[in-house]
Structures are given as structure tokens and as C-alpha cells.
Amino acid sequence: MVKGPNVFSGYLNDPEKTALALIEGWYVSGDVGHVDAEGFLHIEGRLSRFSKIGGEMVPHGTVEQHVYEIARENQPEDPAQELSVVVMGVSDVQKGEALIVLSTVELDREKIRQGFTARGLPNLWVPKNYACIAQIPLLASGKLDLKACQTLAQELNAQS
């Protein structure tokens, strides 16, 4: 959250959106980060790209990077198939949320789990479900279509 004279005063003719974005004069950016010992701000991701699993915040982008790297280490590259990976959070009765990996190549779950363990990553970060899809949903800008990915992840999770 940020506050100051340089922060906008609200959305034009949209009081509902303004009420969500501004709380007591503070702008809710949706970014997650930390300030280091030297006072530098480090942006680590977006609230929409984290899952709360068993009370711990799990960063989707970091999990995606590890899944991608482990998959590359354990599977030969196939020029006919480009590996793309996206991690989404879905509802889970036991932990609150669970991670689902959407990938364009079939992944070996056990090798991914072993890779996370070998890297010393928390067990909560190990994705619970995997789905191989033809392509990752993207916006016209080429950015990840988070809404379409979330809908797809929920549908695939309901089927499993």
C-alpha cells in the first residue's frame, strides 16, 4: 500500500472501483514485496499470484520457475514441443488452496517432487495437481491471461 501526494485520487466516475483501490487514502497496489536492511524495496510479485496454503504464502512465479527448471533437467528438449508452465491456486478442503500446474508438455510428477526436495524447497510448494494442455492462455498483448488460466485450473481440478 502506498500513500502520498503523487497517488491518484480515484477512478473517474467509478466510486466502486475507487473504494476497492483506495482505503483511508492508501492505494492498494496488489504488489507483494519487502524492504531490505538497506531500505530498498523489492517487488516479489502480485497478490493474485500467490496462494495461501496451510497459512503460508506460496509465490506462483517462483514455483513456476522451479517446475520449469526441474522439467528441463529431467526431460530432453523436443523442438516440436515448447515447454510452457503456469501455476495457479485452486480451492483445497485441507489446506485452503492447492497448486495446479498447467503445462504444454506432460510432466513427471515424481521427478518434480524430487527436484523440489533436492533444492530444499518447502513441501507446501510442491504442486498437488498437473494438467497437460495444448497452450497456455495469453492475452493479445502476449501476457498471461490470469482469468482464463484460473478458470481452466478450476475446471481441471473439478474433473480430477
C-alpha positions in Angstrom: 0.0 0.0 0.0 1.3 3.5 -0.8 0.2 6.9 0.2 1.3 10.4 -0.8 0.6 13.5 -2.9 1.6 11.6 -6.1 -1.0 8.9 -5.6 -4.2 9.4 -7.7 -7.4 10.4 -6.0 -9.6 7.7 -7.6 -11.1 6.3 -10.8 -13.1 8.8 -12.9 -16.9 8.2 -12.4 -16.3 4.9 -10.8 -16.8 5.1 -7.0 -17.0 1.3 -6.5 -13.6 0.7 -8.2 -12.2 3.6 -6.2 -13.4 2.2 -2.9 -11.6 -1.1 -3.7 -8.3 0.7 -4.7 -8.2 3.4 -2.0 -8.5 2.6 1.7 -8.3 5.6 4.0 -6.1 7.4 1.5 -3.8 4.4 0.9 -3.6 2.9 -2.6 -3.7 -0.9 -2.6 -1.4 -1.8 -5.4 -1.7 -5.6 -5.2 2.1 -5.9 -5.3 3.9 -8.0 -2.7 7.4 -7.2 -1.7 9.8 -6.4 1.2 12.2 -3.7 2.3 15.7 -5.0 2.8 18.1 -3.9 5.6 19.4 -1.0 3.5 15.9 0.3 2.9 15.5 -0.8 -0.7 12.1 -2.0 -1.8 12.0 -5.3 -3.6 8.8 -6.2 -5.5 8.4 -10.0 -5.5 5.1 -10.5 -7.2 1.3 -9.8 -7.1 -1.2 -10.8 -4.5 -3.1 -12.5 -7.3 -0.1 -14.7 -8.0 0.3 -16.2 -4.5 -1.6 -18.9 -2.8 -2.2 -19.2 0.9 -1.5 -22.9 1.7 -1.6 -24.1 5.3 -1.2 -20.4 6.4 1.9 -19.9 4.3 2.1 -17.6 1.2 3.4 -19.5 -1.8 4.6 -17.5 -4.7 3.3 -18.9 -8.1 6.1 -17.3 -10.1 8.9 -18.9 -8.0 7.2 -22.3 -8.1 6.7 -22.0 -11.9 10.4 -21.3 -12.3 11.4 -24.3 -10.3 9.0 -26.6 -12.1 10.3 -25.4 -15.5 14.0 -25.8 -14.5 13.4 -29.3 -13.0 11.4 -30.4 -16.1 14.3 -29.2 -18.3 16.8 -31.0 -16.2 14.9 -34.3 -16.4 13.3 -34.3 -19.9 15.2 -33.9 -23.2 14.2 -30.9 -25.2 11.8 -31.7 -28.1 12.0 -29.0 -30.7 8.5 -29.9 -31.8 7.1 -29.1 -28.3 7.9 -25.9 -26.4 7.6 -26.2 -22.7 5.4 -23.5 -21.0 4.3 -23.7 -17.4 1.9 -21.7 -15.3 1.0 -22.4 -11.7 -2.5 -21.5 -10.3 -4.1 -21.9 -6.9 -7.4 -23.8 -6.6 -9.6 -24.5 -3.6 -8.5 -27.3 -1.2 -10.5 -28.5 1.7 -7.5 -29.5 3.8 -5.0 -26.7 3.2 -7.2 -23.8 1.9 -5.6 -23.8 -1.5 -3.6 -26.3 -3.6 -1.3 -25.6 -6.5 -2.1 -26.9 -10.0 0.5 -26.8 -12.8 -0.8 -26.2 -16.4 1.9 -27.2 -18.8 2.2 -27.7 -22.6 4.3 -30.9 -22.0 3.4 -33.9 -19.9 5.5 -33.7 -16.7 6.8 -36.4 -14.4 5.2 -35.5 -11.1 7.6 -37.7 -9.1 10.7 -36.1 -10.7 9.2 -32.6 -10.0 8.7 -33.6 -6.3 12.2 -35.0 -6.1 13.6 -31.8 -7.6 11.8 -29.6 -5.1 13.1 -31.8 -2.3 16.7 -31.7 -3.7 16.5 -27.9 -3.9 15.4 -27.7 -0.2 12.1 -26.1 -1.1 9.1 -26.5 1.4 6.8 -29.4 0.8 3.9 -26.9 0.7 5.4 -25.5 -2.5 5.2 -28.9 -4.3 2.3 -28.7 -6.8 -0.5 -31.1 -6.0 -2.1 -31.5 -9.5 -0.8 -31.3 -13.0 -2.6 -30.9 -16.4 -1.1 -31.0 -19.8 -2.8 -28.5 -22.1 -2.3 -27.5 -25.8 -1.4 -24.0 -25.0 -1.2 -21.6 -22.1 -3.9 -18.8 -22.3 -2.4 -15.5 -23.3 -3.9 -12.0 -23.8 -3.5 -10.2 -27.1 -0.5 -8.4 -25.5 1.2 -11.7 -25.1 0.9 -11.6 -21.3 -0.6 -14.4 -19.3 -4.4 -14.4 -19.2 -4.7 -15.0 -15.5 -8.5 -15.1 -15.6 -8.6 -17.8 -18.3 -5.8 -19.7 -16.6 -7.7 -19.6 -13.3 -11.0 -20.8 -14.9 -9.1 -23.6 -16.7 -7.4 -24.6 -13.5 -10.7 -24.7 -11.6 -12.4 -26.8 -14.3 -9.5 -29.3 -14.5 -9.3 -29.5 -10.7 -13.0 -30.3 -10.5 -12.6 -33.1 -13.0 -9.8 -34.8 -11.0 
